[in-house]
Amino acid sequence: MLVGLSLAGALTTYAAATRVAFVDAFATARGNAFTATADNASAVFYNGAGLTQLEGTQIHGNVFAVSLDYSADTTLGKDKIDDEFQAVPSAFISHNLKDSPLAFGFGVYSPFALGADWGNDANFTTPDNPADPFDPGYRVPYEADLVYTKYHAVVAWQVTETFSLSAGVSYDDTDIEIKNNGLEFDGDDNTIGYSLSALWQPSMKHSFGLNYQAKTEVTYDGTASGTAIALGTAGATTRVDSEADLVYPESIVFGYSYRPNEKWNIEFNADWTNWDRVDDLTIEGLPAPLAGISSYELNWESAFIWELGVTRYFDNGWNVSAGYTYVESAVPDQGFLPIVPDSDRHFFALGVGRDYGNFYWQATYQYTYADERGVSGNDGPLDLPSVNGDYDLDSQAVAFSVGYRF
């Protein structure tokens, strides 16, 4: 049945393709072009140096909810993913010391999250030879669930009137669950991360931002269970202790904001993620008959996210924003798995908000579609020909933020 090779692929593919770049509703409305603006407490995530722009104390909360409407048309038939809305909350607090160049921030958010469930009767899980327990069809994962929570503390320093720096450290807690028709893996771990940021505002019209999030490495410690384990142990048990190493790669975001006057803010961001780090994985602790296929190559490729946003501010505290985001695919055909049918994606967003002085809110709608992904080469390291076919995405998301200053 399902063996270590496919489980490893599920872990890496799921984690890599579900990086949650959208956290704040205002930033989301601007196509996530916020690194050179970073003027609320969610700057902890987008650019910690922006905290020096804030006064007093600010509390800020967000909810980003997305429905992933994926469909697959493979050689074995058509399937559709469970498209229920999945909510990803976040919360931030900031404080700027009076008569001091220092500001502090703390945030709890999920840089990686969400889930995928095609159902255990998905056509691409059908084996060519049901009597062969190692048939590739048994190895295709149909469900994945990842939770990655970051507790992030940041210190910002206003070096001059126009230039600020920040550094942050985080405690990251994560767990993962992968399912298919032969094996289920559950594991968890925690690790430490860090961030570095800069904000340069040479004039009222121009602002430049830079944000670096360091890579983290985890070893998911847990159990593997199911009929594959029974097969590997000749029926002695259906559960064994196992673990999997995983790298969440670093990302660098550069942003430029142009503000022709106080009513307009136009920004462009280039966001790069070093997916080249995700190239191989080994599942350890499996029974000896399965160990020979528990290590393999993924060969992910580094990719950019391009972000463009504009905001129009009004005299009565209202603002309207619009944005576009283009996300490049990082997954070659040879490393493709249906639990995240990665492809080039286009995001369109529109949002409205109002600032009352101490209290403010923001609501955003986002529509996403992906260029049709045709997979035809999944006969390499993964050897899962049943996933070859066409994959489409047509999804929606909503985001809402509230904040209070005192």
N, C-alpha and C positions, 0 to 999 in steps of 0.2 A: 504494500500500500504506500502511503505517503512516507517519504524518507527525508533525511536531513538536508539534502540538496534543495528541495523545494521550500522547506521551512526557512532556510537561510535567505533565499531569494525573497520570500515574503517579508521578512523582517526589514531588509535593506530597502526594498522598493517602497514599502509602505511609509517608512520613516522619511525617505528622501523626497517623495512626491507630495507629502502633506505638510510642508513647511507653511506655517500660518504667518504670512507677511502682513495681513490685515488685522489690526488690533483696535485702533481708535476709530470711531464713526466719522469724525471730521476728516481725518487723514484718508480713510477709505473713500469718502466722497470726492476727494481730490486725486483719485487714482493711486493713493498711497504716497504721493509726492509731498513729503512732510519733513524730510531730514534737515532742510535748510530753514524751516519755519519753527517746528518743535516748540510751540508756545502754550502748551498745557502740560499737565503732570505726566501724560503718557510719553513725554520726552525721555523718560527712563528707558523706554523701548526704542524710540526712533532716533534720539540724539540727546544723550545725557547733558551735554554742554548747554542745551537750550534751557535747562532749569534756572540758569542765572537771569533769564528774562522775566521770571515770575516774581511776584511780590507776596510776602506773607506765607500763608499755608494754603494749599489747594488739595482737595480730595476729588478723585476722578474715577468713575466706573464705566465700564463698557460691556456690551454683549454683541457678539458677531455670530449670527445664525445662518447656516448655509444648507441648501438642498442640492445634492450632487446627482443630477439626472443623467447618469451614464447608460449607454446602450452598447451592446456588442453584437456583431453579425459575423460569427466565425464559421469555419468549415462544417461544424457540427450543429449549427442552428443559431437562433437569436435569443439574447438574454437581456435583462434590464436590472440595474442595481436598485436596491432599496433607497428611495430618494427622500426619506423623511428628513425634516430640518434637524440639524445638529448644532447646538449652541456652544460657543466658546466664550466664557466670561473672562474679564480681567479687571484689576483694580490698582490704582496708583495713589500715592500721596507725596507731596513735595513741600519743602520748607526753605525759605530764603532768609538767612540770618540778617537782621537789621544792622546796617552800618558795617557790613562785612562782605568780602568778595566771594564767600562760600555759600553754596546751596546744596541741599540734600534731597534725595528722592528714593522711594522704595516702590516696587511693583510686583504684583503676582499675575502671571500671564502664561499662555501656552504657545511657545514658538513652533511646536509640532503637536498635531492633534487630529481629531476626526476619525471616521471609520468607513469601512466598505463591507457590504454584505450582498453577494449575488445569489445566495441560497445554495444549499448543498446539492440541488438538482440542476445546477447550471450546466448547459450543454458542453462547455469546454472542460468539464470534469469527467466526461464520459470516456472510459478506457477503450482503446482499440481491441484489446484482448483482456476481457474481464477476469480470465483465469490466471493472468500474470500479475502477481502482487506488486511488481515493480513497473507496471505500465505507466507511461508519463501522465496519462489522464488522472490517475490517482494522486499525483503529486501537485496538481494545480490548486493553490489556495483559493477559497471562495469567500472568506471572511477575515477581516483584520480590525483590530481595535487598539488604538494607541492613545495613551495619556502621557503628556510631558509637561510638567509644571515647573516654572522658573520663579524663584524668590530672589529678586534682583535689587541690590542696594547700590546707589550711585552717589558720588561726591563730585560736584562741579565747582570750578574755580574761574572767576572772571579775571583774567590776567590783565587785560586793558579794557577800555571802554568799548572796544570793537571786537575783542577776541576772548573766547572762553574755551576751556578744556574740561574733560571729565574722565573719570575712571570708575568702573563698577565691578562688583564681584557678586556671584550668584550661587545659590544652592539649588540644584536641579534634581527633581524627583520624577521618575518615569516607570511606567509598566506597560506591558504589551501582551496581546493575545492574538494568536493566529490559528485559524481552523481550516481544515479541508476534510476530505472523506476518509482519511486514514490516521490523522494525527492532529493533536492540539498542543500548542506550546503556550505556557504562561510564564512570564518572567518579570522581574523588577530590579531596579538599581537606582543609585543616586550618584551625583558627581558635582564638581565645582567648575564654574565657568567665569569668564570675565569679559569686560567690554571697555573700549576706548572711543572717545568722541571729541569732535572739535566744531566750533561755530565761529565764523568770521563774518562780521557785518560792517564792511568798510564805509557804507553810507546807508541812508534810509531806503534807497532804492534797490540795493543789492545785498544778498546774503548767501553764504556758502556753508554747507554742512558736510561732515564726514563722520560715519559711524561704523565701527568695527566690532563684530561679535565673534569671539573666539570659538574654535571648535571644542567639542566635548567628546569624551570617550566613555562608553558605558559597557558593562558586562551584565547582560540580563541573566539573572540567576533564578531558576525556576524548575519546572517539570515539563517533560514531554510525555504524552499519554495517547492511547488509542490502539487500534489494531496493528499499526506498524510496529509498535513496541512489542506487542504480543508475538508478531512474526519474528522479530529480531531476537527474542528471548525464548523461542520455542514454546510459547504459552505460559512461561513461568510468571510473568507479570505484564500489566498493561500501562505501567507508569514508572518512569525513571527520572532521577535528577539530571538536569542538563543546563547548559548555559550558552550564550551567544554574545560575542563581542560586536560592538557597533560604534561607528564614528558619525557624529553629527557635525558636518563641516562648517568652517568659518564663512562669514559673509562680510562684504564691504559695500557700503552705500555712500555714493556721492550725490549731493543735491545742490542745485542753484535756484534761488528764488529772486524774481524780479517784481518790484512793487512800484509801478509808475506813479502811484499816489496812494493815499491811505485807504482808498476804496477797493483796490485790486491787489491780488497776490497770485502770481503765475509762477509755477515751479516745475522743474524737470529733475528727475532722479534716475541714476543708473545703479542697479543693485546686482552685485555679482556674488554667486555662491560657488564654492570650490568643491563641486560634486566629484571631482577626480579622486578625492580621498576614498570614495565608496567604490572599491574595486574588487574586494573579495571578502569572504566571511566563512567562518567555520562554526558548526554546531558541535559542541563537545558533550560527552557523556552518553552518547547513544550506544545501543548494543553493538557488539563487534560486527555482526553481519551488515549493519547499516553504516558503519564508520567510513567505509571506502568512498562514499558519495556525499559526505557531509561538508566538503570543502570545494569551492569553485570560484570562478571569476564573474563579476558583474559588469565591469568596465563602464561605469557611469561617466558622464561628461559634464564639465563645468558649464554653467549657463547664466545668462543675464535676465533680469526683470527690468523692463523699461517703463517709467512712470511719468505721467504728465497730468497736472491738475491746475485748476483756476478757481479762485474764490472772489465773489463780489460782496463787499460789506455795505450795509445800509445804516443810515443815521439812527434808526430806532432799535438797533441791536440785532437786527436780522442779518443772516448771511445765507448765500446760496453758492453751492460748490458743484463742480462737475469734473470728472476725471477719466482717464483711459490708462489701462495697464496691459502690457504685453509680456507674457511669460514664456520663455523658451523651454522646450522639452530637454530633459537631461538624460533620458533613458533610450538607449539604442534597442533595436528590435531583438537582439540576442539576449537582453536582460529584461524584457517586457513581461509583466505579470498583470492579470486582470484586476487585482485588488486595488491598483491605482493605474488606470489606463492613461499614463502621462502623454501629453501632446502639447504642441504650441497652443497657447490659450489667450483669448482677448477678453478683457474686463472693462465694462462701461458702468460708471457710477454717477449718481445724482443725489445731492443731499441738501438739507435745509436745517438751520439752527438759529437759536436766539440767545443772546447774552443779556442778562438783567443786571449785571454788575457783580453781585456776589454769586448768583446762581446762573447756570447756563445748561443748555441741552442741544443735542444734535441727533438727527434721524437721517439714515442713508439707505438707498436701494441700489443694489448691484446686480447686473446681468452678465452672464458669462457664456461664451461659446468657444468651442475648440475646433481647430482645423481637423477634418476627419483624419484619424490616425490609421493607416494601413500597415498591419504587421505581417511580414512574410518571411522573416528570417529567424524565427525562434526555434532553430534546430542546432544551435551552438552549445555553449556551456550548460544552459538550462535544459535543452532538449525537450521542449514542451510544444510540439507542433499543433496541439489542439487549440492553442490560444491565437494562432494565426487568423487574421481577419480584419474587419473594420470596426473602429471604436469611435463613438460620438459623445459629445458633452453639450448639454443645454441646461444650465443651472442658474439658480437665483440665490441671492443672499440679502439679508437686512441687518443693519447695525444701528445701535442706539447708545448714546453716551449722555451722562449727566455729570455735572461738577459743581463744587461749591468752594468759594474762596473766603478766607477770614484772616 
